[in-house]
Amino acid sequence: MKLWRLTRAPYVALDGAGPERHGARYTSPGLPVVNFASEAGLAVLVALRYLPHDLAGIDQDYLLGWTEVDAVPERFPEVTDAAEKRALGDKWLASGRSLLAAVRSAVLPEADVVMMNPRHADAARVAPLITRPFSFADCLHLPPMLETYERGDLK
């Protein structure tokens, strides 16, 4: 299974350190988890969701990466309560029963957020990300024709 991640260069390691410090949607602070997307576009949309709307002054060291994982994710049930989500993820991590767990994305329901337990025995076999530079400015700028249209020069 190909899994995608958009992250800043200093955080490319698959160790779950960020969620361990701050918590995540499905896990409490103090527990490491690595969040992936089932699709490259979802990885971009999720990151974009948390950035300022004008994108001025955002960090320029983003990397889009992917890795192949030979595992089938456990499917989480859909829950709406934030505390229930974290309890579900915390229990899954503590159990160690599977390397991966998947939940339908709230940003793009046709795709999944796939969580990896970096403390699971099989996590050591997950290859590091293969990455390329990613620029929000390059992918979100308007093509010349649309810029002209927006100015009202095209009728």
Secondary structure, DSSP 8 states (H G I E B T S, - for coil): -EEEEEEEGGG-SSS-HHHHHH-BTTB-TT---EEEESSHHHHHHHHHHTS-TT-TT--S-EEEEEEE-----EE------HHHHHHHHHHHHHHT--SEEEEE-SS-TTSEEEEE-TTSGGGGGS---EEEE--HHHHHS--HHHHHHHHT---
